[in-house]
Amino acid sequence: MRSRMLSMLAVAAFVAFGVQASHVKAEGPTHEGTVVSFAGDKLMMTAGGKEHSHTLAKDAKLTIDGKEAKQADFKAGMKIRVTTGKSSDGKPVATMVEGLDKNTDFGK
């Protein structure tokens, strides 16, 4: 009886935690630049002297100086590093946006 309960708990844990597949590829290429604007699901940035935009993934991770942040915390001119990936429908998205405020460089 006890082993049956443990088996049921293991199955329940798998269903609760293991089946929640992310809709976005978590890791991908990164590049650094500065914020131009950040509104809705659009991030405008400059990198290498060129301005371009990223669509933010619905489950994107936002951090500033290594701490969780909100979109409103990112200000124009802030140094950022953007990690890109693909959504479940194959479209390119920003999966992570890391900003620097007090820190001088990005952590590893």
Biopython code that builds the backbone (N, CA, C, O; Angstrom):
import numpy as np
from Bio.PDB.StructureBuilder import StructureBuilder

atoms = [
    (1, "MET", "N", (0.821, -1.195, 0.000)),
    (1, "MET", "CA", (0.000, 0.000, 0.000)),
    (1, "MET", "C", (0.869, 1.264, 0.000)),
    (1, "MET", "O", (0.599, 2.221, -0.726)),
    (2, "ARG", "N", (1.912, 1.243, 0.829)),
    (2, "ARG", "CA", (2.800, 2.405, 0.916)),
    (2, "ARG", "C", (3.509, 2.675, -0.420)),
    (2, "ARG", "O", (3.606, 3.823, -0.854)),
    (3, "SER", "N", (4.000, 1.615, -1.065)),
    (3, "SER", "CA", (4.687, 1.803, -2.350)),
    (3, "SER", "C", (3.723, 2.294, -3.418)),
    (3, "SER", "O", (4.118, 3.030, -4.322)),
    (4, "ARG", "N", (2.479, 1.898, -3.321)),
    (4, "ARG", "CA", (1.473, 2.365, -4.279)),
    (4, "ARG", "C", (1.236, 3.863, -4.098)),
    (4, "ARG", "O", (1.099, 4.596, -5.078)),
    (5, "MET", "N", (1.187, 4.314, -2.850)),
    (5, "MET", "CA", (0.998, 5.745, -2.581)),
    (5, "MET", "C", (2.200, 6.542, -3.075)),
    (5, "MET", "O", (2.038, 7.622, -3.643)),
    (6, "LEU", "N", (3.397, 6.019, -2.863)),
    (6, "LEU", "CA", (4.600, 6.703, -3.341)),
    (6, "LEU", "C", (4.595, 6.780, -4.863)),
    (6, "LEU", "O", (4.977, 7.801, -5.435)),
    (7, "SER", "N", (4.170, 5.717, -5.513)),
    (7, "SER", "CA", (4.079, 5.731, -6.974)),
    (7, "SER", "C", (3.088, 6.777, -7.447)),
    (7, "SER", "O", (3.348, 7.493, -8.414)),
    (8, "MET", "N", (1.961, 6.866, -6.773)),
    (8, "MET", "CA", (0.946, 7.847, -7.143)),
    (8, "MET", "C", (1.465, 9.266, -6.931)),
    (8, "MET", "O", (1.201, 10.155, -7.741)),
    (9, "LEU", "N", (2.203, 9.479, -5.843)),
    (9, "LEU", "CA", (2.793, 10.792, -5.598)),
    (9, "LEU", "C", (3.814, 11.143, -6.673)),
    (9, "LEU", "O", (3.880, 12.289, -7.118)),
    (10, "ALA", "N", (4.597, 10.177, -7.085)),
    (10, "ALA", "CA", (5.593, 10.418, -8.131)),
    (10, "ALA", "C", (4.916, 10.793, -9.444)),
    (10, "ALA", "O", (5.364, 11.706, -10.139)),
    (11, "VAL", "N", (3.848, 10.096, -9.781)),
    (11, "VAL", "CA", (3.109, 10.409, -11.008)),
    (11, "VAL", "C", (2.497, 11.796, -10.904)),
    (11, "VAL", "O", (2.543, 12.568, -11.863)),
    (12, "ALA", "N", (1.923, 12.123, -9.745)),
    (12, "ALA", "CA", (1.322, 13.444, -9.553)),
    (12, "ALA", "C", (2.375, 14.543, -9.683)),
    (12, "ALA", "O", (2.104, 15.584, -10.283)),
    (13, "ALA", "N", (3.562, 14.332, -9.136)),
    (13, "ALA", "CA", (4.632, 15.326, -9.236)),
    (13, "ALA", "C", (5.063, 15.494, -10.685)),
    (13, "ALA", "O", (5.307, 16.614, -11.135)),
    (14, "PHE", "N", (5.158, 14.394, -11.415)),
    (14, "PHE", "CA", (5.537, 14.478, -12.822)),
    (14, "PHE", "C", (4.504, 15.274, -13.610)),
    (14, "PHE", "O", (4.854, 16.133, -14.418)),
    (15, "VAL", "N", (3.248, 14.986, -13.371)),
    (15, "VAL", "CA", (2.186, 15.695, -14.083)),
    (15, "VAL", "C", (2.197, 17.170, -13.719)),
    (15, "VAL", "O", (2.051, 18.027, -14.590)),
    (16, "ALA", "N", (2.368, 17.470, -12.442)),
    (16, "ALA", "CA", (2.327, 18.861, -11.988)),
    (16, "ALA", "C", (3.529, 19.667, -12.456)),
    (16, "ALA", "O", (3.390, 20.836, -12.816)),
    (17, "PHE", "N", (4.710, 19.054, -12.455)),
    (17, "PHE", "CA", (5.919, 19.819, -12.738)),
    (17, "PHE", "C", (6.615, 19.437, -14.036)),
    (17, "PHE", "O", (7.177, 20.305, -14.705)),
    (18, "GLY", "N", (6.595, 18.202, -14.398)),
    (18, "GLY", "CA", (7.359, 17.734, -15.541)),
    (18, "GLY", "C", (6.708, 17.958, -16.882)),
    (18, "GLY", "O", (7.404, 18.043, -17.894)),
    (19, "VAL", "N", (5.411, 18.055, -16.922)),
    (19, "VAL", "CA", (4.721, 18.161, -18.192)),
    (19, "VAL", "C", (4.585, 19.597, -18.650)),
    (19, "VAL", "O", (4.224, 19.843, -19.801)),
    (20, "GLN", "N", (4.862, 20.546, -17.784)),
    (20, "GLN", "CA", (4.733, 21.946, -18.146)),
    (20, "GLN", "C", (5.861, 22.344, -19.077)),
    (20, "GLN", "O", (6.854, 22.926, -18.640)),
    (21, "ALA", "N", (5.720, 22.043, -20.328)),
    (21, "ALA", "CA", (6.749, 22.372, -21.312)),
    (21, "ALA", "C", (6.694, 23.858, -21.624)),
    (21, "ALA", "O", (5.617, 24.438, -21.764)),
    (22, "SER", "N", (7.838, 24.450, -21.728)),
    (22, "SER", "CA", (7.909, 25.858, -22.089)),
    (22, "SER", "C", (7.551, 26.021, -23.556)),
    (22, "SER", "O", (7.862, 25.161, -24.380)),
    (23, "HIS", "N", (6.903, 27.119, -23.871)),
    (23, "HIS", "CA", (6.542, 27.400, -25.248)),
    (23, "HIS", "C", (7.678, 28.104, -25.978)),
    (23, "HIS", "O", (7.592, 28.345, -27.182)),
    (24, "VAL", "N", (8.736, 28.433, -25.256)),
    (24, "VAL", "CA", (9.846, 29.178, -25.840)),
    (24, "VAL", "C", (11.136, 28.434, -25.566)),
    (24, "VAL", "O", (11.358, 27.941, -24.459)),
    (25, "LYS", "N", (11.979, 28.355, -26.569)),
    (25, "LYS", "CA", (13.304, 27.779, -26.382)),
    (25, "LYS", "C", (14.065, 28.666, -25.403)),
    (25, "LYS", "O", (14.226, 29.862, -25.646)),
    (26, "ALA", "N", (14.535, 28.088, -24.299)),
    (26, "ALA", "CA", (15.105, 28.865, -23.205)),
    (26, "ALA", "C", (16.458, 29.490, -23.528)),
    (26, "ALA", "O", (16.737, 30.601, -23.077)),
    (27, "GLU", "N", (17.288, 28.820, -24.282)),
    (27, "GLU", "CA", (18.621, 29.341, -24.548)),
    (27, "GLU", "C", (18.795, 29.625, -26.026)),
    (27, "GLU", "O", (18.217, 28.952, -26.879)),
    (28, "GLY", "N", (19.583, 30.611, -26.308)),
    (28, "GLY", "CA", (19.838, 30.951, -27.699)),
    (28, "GLY", "C", (20.933, 31.985, -27.777)),
    (28, "GLY", "O", (21.611, 32.258, -26.786)),
    (29, "PRO", "N", (21.109, 32.558, -28.944)),
    (29, "PRO", "CA", (22.143, 33.572, -29.115)),
    (29, "PRO", "C", (21.860, 34.821, -28.274)),
    (29, "PRO", "O", (20.705, 35.157, -28.010)),
    (30, "THR", "N", (22.912, 35.489, -27.865)),
    (30, "THR", "CA", (22.764, 36.737, -27.114)),
    (30, "THR", "C", (23.485, 37.854, -27.841)),
    (30, "THR", "O", (24.416, 37.618, -28.611)),
    (31, "HIS", "N", (23.041, 39.069, -27.585)),
    (31, "HIS", "CA", (23.784, 40.241, -28.047)),
    (31, "HIS", "C", (23.504, 41.401, -27.105)),
    (31, "HIS", "O", (22.473, 41.447, -26.435)),
    (32, "GLU", "N", (24.443, 42.331, -27.071)),
    (32, "GLU", "CA", (24.367, 43.459, -26.150)),
    (32, "GLU", "C", (24.115, 44.750, -26.903)),
    (32, "GLU", "O", (24.470, 44.892, -28.073)),
    (33, "GLY", "N", (23.497, 45.682, -26.205)),
    (33, "GLY", "CA", (23.229, 46.987, -26.787)),
    (33, "GLY", "C", (22.607, 47.888, -25.738)),
    (33, "GLY", "O", (22.817, 47.693, -24.541)),
    (34, "THR", "N", (21.839, 48.874, -26.184)),
    (34, "THR", "CA", (21.173, 49.784, -25.264)),
    (34, "THR", "C", (19.693, 49.907, -25.611)),
    (34, "THR", "O", (19.293, 49.776, -26.768)),
    (35, "VAL", "N", (18.895, 50.160, -24.581)),
    (35, "VAL", "CA", (17.453, 50.308, -24.744)),
    (35, "VAL", "C", (17.149, 51.620, -25.450)),
    (35, "VAL", "O", (17.700, 52.664, -25.099)),
    (36, "VAL", "N", (16.273, 51.565, -26.443)),
    (36, "VAL", "CA", (15.693, 52.759, -27.043)),
    (36, "VAL", "C", (14.309, 52.948, -26.433)),
    (36, "VAL", "O", (13.986, 54.032, -25.947)),
    (37, "SER", "N", (13.487, 51.893, -26.456)),
    (37, "SER", "CA", (12.172, 51.909, -25.816)),
    (37, "SER", "C", (11.748, 50.475, -25.531)),
    (37, "SER", "O", (12.253, 49.531, -26.138)),
    (38, "PHE", "N", (10.810, 50.328, -24.596)),
    (38, "PHE", "CA", (10.331, 49.015, -24.176)),
    (38, "PHE", "C", (8.871, 49.184, -23.804)),
    (38, "PHE", "O", (8.565, 49.654, -22.708)),
    (39, "ALA", "N", (7.963, 48.810, -24.695)),
    (39, "ALA", "CA", (6.530, 48.982, -24.443)),
    (39, "ALA", "C", (5.766, 47.793, -25.010)),
    (39, "ALA", "O", (6.090, 47.287, -26.084)),
    (40, "GLY", "N", (4.761, 47.360, -24.283)),
    (40, "GLY", "CA", (3.999, 46.190, -24.713)),
    (40, "GLY", "C", (4.923, 44.998, -24.826)),
    (40, "GLY", "O", (5.676, 44.704, -23.897)),
    (41, "ASP", "N", (4.876, 44.308, -25.952)),
    (41, "ASP", "CA", (5.774, 43.174, -26.146)),
    (41, "ASP", "C", (6.926, 43.513, -27.092)),
    (41, "ASP", "O", (7.570, 42.618, -27.638)),
    (42, "LYS", "N", (7.184, 44.815, -27.284)),
    (42, "LYS", "CA", (8.241, 45.256, -28.203)),
    (42, "LYS", "C", (9.375, 45.945, -27.460)),
    (42, "LYS", "O", (9.158, 46.877, -26.685)),
    (43, "LEU", "N", (10.574, 45.472, -27.708)),
    (43, "LEU", "CA", (11.799, 46.077, -27.199)),
    (43, "LEU", "C", (12.539, 46.656, -28.392)),
    (43, "LEU", "O", (12.899, 45.930, -29.318)),
    (44, "MET", "N", (12.762, 47.949, -28.369)),
    (44, "MET", "CA", (13.591, 48.604, -29.385)),
    (44, "MET", "C", (14.960, 48.830, -28.758)),
    (44, "MET", "O", (15.064, 49.313, -27.630)),
    (45, "MET", "N", (16.007, 48.479, -29.496)),
    (45, "MET", "CA", (17.361, 48.623, -28.963)),
    (45, "MET", "C", (18.317, 48.997, -30.077)),
    (45, "MET", "O", (18.007, 48.872, -31.261)),
    (46, "THR", "N", (19.490, 49.460, -29.665)),
    (46, "THR", "CA", (20.570, 49.677, -30.621)),
    (46, "THR", "C", (21.694, 48.714, -30.270)),
    (46, "THR", "O", (21.981, 48.465, -29.099)),
    (47, "ALA", "N", (22.314, 48.186, -31.295)),
    (47, "ALA", "CA", (23.474, 47.310, -31.137)),
    (47, "ALA", "C", (24.332, 47.489, -32.377)),
    (47, "ALA", "O", (23.838, 47.411, -33.501)),
    (48, "GLY", "N", (25.597, 47.726, -32.171)),
    (48, "GLY", "CA", (26.497, 47.920, -33.306)),
    (48, "GLY", "C", (26.120, 49.113, -34.160)),
    (48, "GLY", "O", (26.363, 49.118, -35.367)),
    (49, "GLY", "N", (25.524, 50.130, -33.540)),
    (49, "GLY", "CA", (25.147, 51.331, -34.260)),
    (49, "GLY", "C", (23.851, 51.220, -35.050)),
    (49, "GLY", "O", (23.462, 52.162, -35.741)),
    (50, "LYS", "N", (23.178, 50.069, -34.952)),
    (50, "LYS", "CA", (21.932, 49.878, -35.693)),
    (50, "LYS", "C", (20.776, 49.647, -34.728)),
    (50, "LYS", "O", (20.909, 48.936, -33.733)),
    (51, "GLU", "N", (19.647, 50.260, -35.044)),
    (51, "GLU", "CA", (18.445, 50.101, -34.227)),
    (51, "GLU", "C", (17.615, 48.942, -34.777)),
    (51, "GLU", "O", (17.429, 48.812, -35.987)),
    (52, "HIS", "N", (17.120, 48.103, -33.866)),
    (52, "HIS", "CA", (16.247, 47.006, -34.271)),
    (52, "HIS", "C", (15.315, 46.652, -33.121)),
    (52, "HIS", "O", (15.482, 47.147, -32.006)),
    (53, "SER", "N", (14.335, 45.796, -33.390)),
    (53, "SER", "CA", (13.356, 45.452, -32.357)),
    (53, "SER", "C", (13.319, 43.953, -32.110)),
    (53, "SER", "O", (13.733, 43.145, -32.942)),
    (54, "HIS", "N", (12.807, 43.613, -30.933)),
    (54, "HIS", "CA", (12.562, 42.228, -30.545)),
    (54, "HIS", "C", (11.142, 42.144, -30.013)),
    (54, "HIS", "O", (10.670, 43.054, -29.331)),
    (55, "THR", "N", (10.470, 41.056, -30.328)),
    (55, "THR", "CA", (9.194, 40.753, -29.696)),
    (55, "THR", "C", (9.510, 39.953, -28.446)),
    (55, "THR", "O", (10.274, 38.989, -28.501)),
    (56, "LEU", "N", (8.935, 40.342, -27.329)),
    (56, "LEU", "CA", (9.183, 39.693, -26.052)),
    (56, "LEU", "C", (8.340, 38.425, -25.942)),
    (56, "LEU", "O", (7.138, 38.451, -26.202)),
    (57, "ALA", "N", (8.969, 37.321, -25.559)),
    (57, "ALA", "CA", (8.236, 36.080, -25.307)),
    (57, "ALA", "C", (7.317, 36.292, -24.103)),
    (57, "ALA", "O", (7.632, 37.072, -23.205)),
    (58, "LYS", "N", (6.193, 35.602, -24.092)),
    (58, "LYS", "CA", (5.235, 35.751, -22.991)),
    (58, "LYS", "C", (5.838, 35.367, -21.652)),
    (58, "LYS", "O", (5.468, 35.931, -20.622)),
    (59, "ASP", "N", (6.767, 34.408, -21.652)),
    (59, "ASP", "CA", (7.396, 33.966, -20.403)),
    (59, "ASP", "C", (8.849, 34.414, -20.303)),
    (59, "ASP", "O", (9.662, 33.756, -19.655)),
    (60, "ALA", "N", (9.173, 35.529, -20.943)),
    (60, "ALA", "CA", (10.550, 36.036, -20.918)),
    (60, "ALA", "C", (10.971, 36.409, -19.499)),
    (60, "ALA", "O", (10.163, 36.873, -18.695)),
    (61, "LYS", "N", (12.230, 36.198, -19.217)),
    (61, "LYS", "CA", (12.800, 36.553, -17.921)),
    (61, "LYS", "C", (13.438, 37.934, -18.051)),
    (61, "LYS", "O", (14.225, 38.179, -18.965)),
    (62, "LEU", "N", (13.093, 38.832, -17.130)),
    (62, "LEU", "CA", (13.628, 40.195, -17.117)),
    (62, "LEU", "C", (14.407, 40.394, -15.831)),
    (62, "LEU", "O", (13.887, 40.157, -14.740)),
    (63, "THR", "N", (15.663, 40.832, -15.957)),
    (63, "THR", "CA", (16.479, 41.104, -14.779)),
    (63, "THR", "C", (17.273, 42.396, -14.964)),
    (63, "THR", "O", (17.603, 42.791, -16.082)),
    (64, "ILE", "N", (17.565, 43.032, -13.848)),
    (64, "ILE", "CA", (18.479, 44.178, -13.829)),
    (64, "ILE", "C", (19.467, 43.923, -12.702)),
    (64, "ILE", "O", (19.078, 43.672, -11.561)),
    (65, "ASP", "N", (20.730, 43.989, -13.031)),
    (65, "ASP", "CA", (21.802, 43.702, -12.067)),
    (65, "ASP", "C", (21.604, 42.342, -11.400)),
    (65, "ASP", "O", (21.907, 42.170, -10.219)),
    (66, "GLY", "N", (21.091, 41.373, -12.170)),
    (66, "GLY", "CA", (20.913, 40.019, -11.675)),
    (66, "GLY", "C", (19.671, 39.785, -10.847)),
    (66, "GLY", "O", (19.454, 38.669, -10.375)),
    (67, "LYS", "N", (18.841, 40.811, -10.654)),
    (67, "LYS", "CA", (17.620, 40.675, -9.851)),
    (67, "LYS", "C", (16.404, 40.808, -10.750)),
    (67, "LYS", "O", (16.419, 41.541, -11.738)),
    (68, "GLU", "N", (15.346, 40.083, -10.386)),
    (68, "GLU", "CA", (14.110, 40.131, -11.161)),
    (68, "GLU", "C", (13.641, 41.569, -11.337)),
    (68, "GLU", "O", (13.697, 42.369, -10.403)),
    (69, "ALA", "N", (13.181, 41.888, -12.539)),
    (69, "ALA", "CA", (12.768, 43.259, -12.846)),
    (69, "ALA", "C", (11.456, 43.247, -13.621)),
    (69, "ALA", "O", (10.983, 42.206, -14.078)),
    (70, "LYS", "N", (10.894, 44.430, -13.749)),
    (70, "LYS", "CA", (9.683, 44.632, -14.534)),
    (70, "LYS", "C", (10.057, 45.421, -15.778)),
    (70, "LYS", "O", (11.095, 46.081, -15.829)),
    (71, "GLN", "N", (9.206, 45.341, -16.756)),
    (71, "GLN", "CA", (9.452, 46.049, -18.009)),
    (71, "GLN", "C", (9.660, 47.541, -17.774)),
    (71, "GLN", "O", (10.526, 48.152, -18.400)),
    (72, "ALA", "N", (8.870, 48.134, -16.873)),
    (72, "ALA", "CA", (8.959, 49.570, -16.603)),
    (72, "ALA", "C", (10.298, 49.974, -15.989)),
    (72, "ALA", "O", (10.648, 51.154, -15.997)),
    (73, "ASP", "N", (11.054, 49.005, -15.454)),
    (73, "ASP", "CA", (12.356, 49.300, -14.847)),
    (73, "ASP", "C", (13.440, 49.567, -15.891)),
    (73, "ASP", "O", (14.482, 50.136, -15.567)),
    (74, "PHE", "N", (13.202, 49.161, -17.139)),
    (74, "PHE", "CA", (14.180, 49.357, -18.198)),
    (74, "PHE", "C", (13.997, 50.748, -18.793)),
    (74, "PHE", "O", (12.924, 51.079, -19.296)),
    (75, "LYS", "N", (15.037, 51.548, -18.733)),
    (75, "LYS", "CA", (14.988, 52.942, -19.202)),
    (75, "LYS", "C", (15.828, 53.119, -20.464)),
    (75, "LYS", "O", (16.787, 52.383, -20.696)),
    (76, "ALA", "N", (15.456, 54.096, -21.264)),
    (76, "ALA", "CA", (16.211, 54.415, -22.476)),
    (76, "ALA", "C", (17.667, 54.678, -22.112)),
    (76, "ALA", "O", (17.959, 55.372, -21.138)),
    (77, "GLY", "N", (18.573, 54.120, -22.901)),
    (77, "GLY", "CA", (20.001, 54.293, -22.668)),
    (77, "GLY", "C", (20.622, 53.227, -21.787)),
    (77, "GLY", "O", (21.847, 53.151, -21.683)),
    (78, "MET", "N", (19.792, 52.391, -21.141)),
    (78, "MET", "CA", (20.312, 51.339, -20.260)),
    (78, "MET", "C", (20.994, 50.259, -21.093)),
    (78, "MET", "O", (20.483, 49.855, -22.137)),
    (79, "LYS", "N", (22.156, 49.793, -20.621)),
    (79, "LYS", "CA", (22.866, 48.710, -21.286)),
    (79, "LYS", "C", (22.114, 47.413, -21.024)),
    (79, "LYS", "O", (21.736, 47.124, -19.888)),
    (80, "ILE", "N", (21.896, 46.617, -22.102)),
    (80, "ILE", "CA", (21.163, 45.363, -21.966)),
    (80, "ILE", "C", (21.852, 44.246, -22.744)),
    (80, "ILE", "O", (22.643, 44.479, -23.658)),
    (81, "ARG", "N", (21.516, 43.025, -22.341)),
    (81, "ARG", "CA", (21.904, 41.829, -23.098)),
    (81, "ARG", "C", (20.616, 41.052, -23.350)),
    (81, "ARG", "O", (19.866, 40.755, -22.421)),
    (82, "VAL", "N", (20.371, 40.730, -24.604)),
    (82, "VAL", "CA", (19.141, 40.045, -25.005)),
    (82, "VAL", "C", (19.478, 38.628, -25.466)),
    (82, "VAL", "O", (20.375, 38.425, -26.284)),
    (83, "THR", "N", (18.750, 37.662, -24.932)),
    (83, "THR", "CA", (18.852, 36.275, -25.380)),
    (83, "THR", "C", (17.633, 36.000, -26.249)),
    (83, "THR", "O", (16.503, 36.298, -25.860)),
    (84, "THR", "N", (17.865, 35.437, -27.413)),
    (84, "THR", "CA", (16.762, 35.179, -28.334)),
    (84, "THR", "C", (16.523, 33.687, -28.501)),
    (84, "THR", "O", (17.407, 32.863, -28.268)),
    (85, "GLY", "N", (15.324, 33.372, -28.903)),
    (85, "GLY", "CA", (14.935, 31.990, -29.149)),
    (85, "GLY", "C", (13.769, 31.986, -30.114)),
    (85, "GLY", "O", (13.527, 32.966, -30.818)),
    (86, "LYS", "N", (13.056, 30.891, -30.140)),
    (86, "LYS", "CA", (11.901, 30.767, -31.028)),
    (86, "LYS", "C", (10.679, 30.380, -30.205)),
    (86, "LYS", "O", (10.764, 29.579, -29.274)),
    (87, "SER", "N", (9.547, 30.962, -30.567)),
    (87, "SER", "CA", (8.290, 30.593, -29.919)),
    (87, "SER", "C", (7.841, 29.239, -30.455)),
    (87, "SER", "O", (8.458, 28.696, -31.370)),
    (88, "SER", "N", (6.783, 28.702, -29.895)),
    (88, "SER", "CA", (6.300, 27.392, -30.322)),
    (88, "SER", "C", (5.875, 27.384, -31.789)),
    (88, "SER", "O", (5.851, 26.327, -32.419)),
    (89, "ASP", "N", (5.543, 28.551, -32.335)),
    (89, "ASP", "CA", (5.182, 28.610, -33.753)),
    (89, "ASP", "C", (6.371, 28.989, -34.642)),
    (89, "ASP", "O", (6.202, 29.278, -35.827)),
    (90, "GLY", "N", (7.579, 28.985, -34.055)),
    (90, "GLY", "CA", (8.792, 29.202, -34.834)),
    (90, "GLY", "C", (9.214, 30.640, -35.036)),
    (90, "GLY", "O", (10.206, 30.900, -35.718)),
    (91, "LYS", "N", (8.485, 31.582, -34.460)),
    (91, "LYS", "CA", (8.828, 32.995, -34.635)),
    (91, "LYS", "C", (9.935, 33.398, -33.657)),
    (91, "LYS", "O", (9.975, 32.910, -32.528)),
    (92, "PRO", "N", (10.833, 34.287, -34.090)),
    (92, "PRO", "CA", (11.905, 34.731, -33.184)),
    (92, "PRO", "C", (11.352, 35.613, -32.069)),
    (92, "PRO", "O", (10.516, 36.484, -32.311)),
    (93, "VAL", "N", (11.824, 35.381, -30.849)),
    (93, "VAL", "CA", (11.402, 36.156, -29.680)),
    (93, "VAL", "C", (12.581, 36.376, -28.743)),
    (93, "VAL", "O", (13.570, 35.645, -28.789)),
    (94, "ALA", "N", (12.464, 37.391, -27.895)),
    (94, "ALA", "CA", (13.451, 37.620, -26.831)),
    (94, "ALA", "C", (13.000, 36.805, -25.622)),
    (94, "ALA", "O", (11.918, 37.036, -25.081)),
    (95, "THR", "N", (13.829, 35.854, -25.202)),
    (95, "THR", "CA", (13.473, 34.992, -24.073)),
    (95, "THR", "C", (14.023, 35.520, -22.756)),
    (95, "THR", "O", (13.533, 35.159, -21.686)),
    (96, "MET", "N", (15.040, 36.374, -22.833)),
    (96, "MET", "CA", (15.618, 36.972, -21.626)),
    (96, "MET", "C", (16.171, 38.347, -21.971)),
    (96, "MET", "O", (16.808, 38.540, -23.007)),
    (97, "VAL", "N", (15.912, 39.300, -21.076)),
    (97, "VAL", "CA", (16.493, 40.635, -21.209)),
    (97, "VAL", "C", (17.152, 40.956, -19.879)),
    (97, "VAL", "O", (16.491, 41.017, -18.843)),
    (98, "GLU", "N", (18.455, 41.160, -19.919)),
    (98, "GLU", "CA", (19.231, 41.489, -18.727)),
    (98, "GLU", "C", (19.693, 42.933, -18.853)),
    (98, "GLU", "O", (20.245, 43.327, -19.880)),
    (99, "GLY", "N", (19.468, 43.717, -17.814)),
    (99, "GLY", "CA", (19.884, 45.107, -17.822)),
    (99, "GLY", "C", (20.949, 45.385, -16.784)),
    (99, "GLY", "O", (21.094, 44.651, -15.806)),
    (100, "LEU", "N", (21.698, 46.461, -17.012)),
    (100, "LEU", "CA", (22.698, 46.919, -16.042)),
    (100, "LEU", "C", (22.308, 48.303, -15.564)),
    (100, "LEU", "O", (22.051, 49.202, -16.364)),
    (101, "ASP", "N", (22.268, 48.464, -14.245)),
    (101, "ASP", "CA", (21.998, 49.768, -13.654)),
    (101, "ASP", "C", (23.210, 50.192, -12.828)),
    (101, "ASP", "O", (23.906, 51.145, -13.180)),
    (102, "LYS", "N", (23.457, 49.486, -11.735)),
    (102, "LYS", "CA", (24.608, 49.790, -10.885)),
    (102, "LYS", "C", (25.826, 48.945, -11.250)),
    (102, "LYS", "O", (26.962, 49.392, -11.088)),
    (103, "ASN", "N", (25.598, 47.737, -11.738)),
    (103, "ASN", "CA", (26.704, 46.864, -12.130)),
    (103, "ASN", "C", (27.340, 47.378, -13.418)),
    (103, "ASN", "O", (26.688, 48.050, -14.217)),
    (104, "THR", "N", (28.611, 47.059, -13.611)),
    (104, "THR", "CA", (29.310, 47.508, -14.811)),
    (104, "THR", "C", (29.394, 46.449, -15.892)),
    (104, "THR", "O", (29.674, 46.763, -17.049)),
    (105, "ASP", "N", (29.148, 45.172, -15.520)),
    (105, "ASP", "CA", (29.158, 44.128, -16.537)),
    (105, "ASP", "C", (28.176, 43.015, -16.157)),
    (105, "ASP", "O", (27.744, 42.906, -15.009)),
    (106, "PHE", "N", (27.841, 42.200, -17.147)),
    (106, "PHE", "CA", (26.901, 41.123, -16.952)),
    (106, "PHE", "C", (27.591, 39.958, -16.269)),
    (106, "PHE", "O", (28.761, 39.683, -16.534)),
    (107, "GLY", "N", (26.870, 39.268, -15.386)),
    (107, "GLY", "CA", (27.388, 38.055, -14.761)),
    (107, "GLY", "C", (27.469, 36.958, -15.781)),
    (107, "GLY", "O", (27.005, 37.115, -16.910)),
    (108, "LYS", "N", (28.054, 35.852, -15.396)),
    (108, "LYS", "CA", (28.223, 34.726, -16.332)),
    (108, "LYS", "C", (26.951, 33.953, -16.482)),
    (108, "LYS", "O", (26.907, 32.975, -17.227)),
]
sb = StructureBuilder()
sb.init_structure("model")
sb.init_model(0)
sb.init_chain("A")
sb.init_seg("    ")
for serial, (resi, resn, name, xyz) in enumerate(atoms, 1):
    if name == "N":
        sb.init_residue(resn, " ", resi, " ")
    sb.init_atom(name, np.array(xyz, "f"), 0.0, 1.0, " ", f" {name:<3s}", serial, name[0])
structure = sb.get_structure()
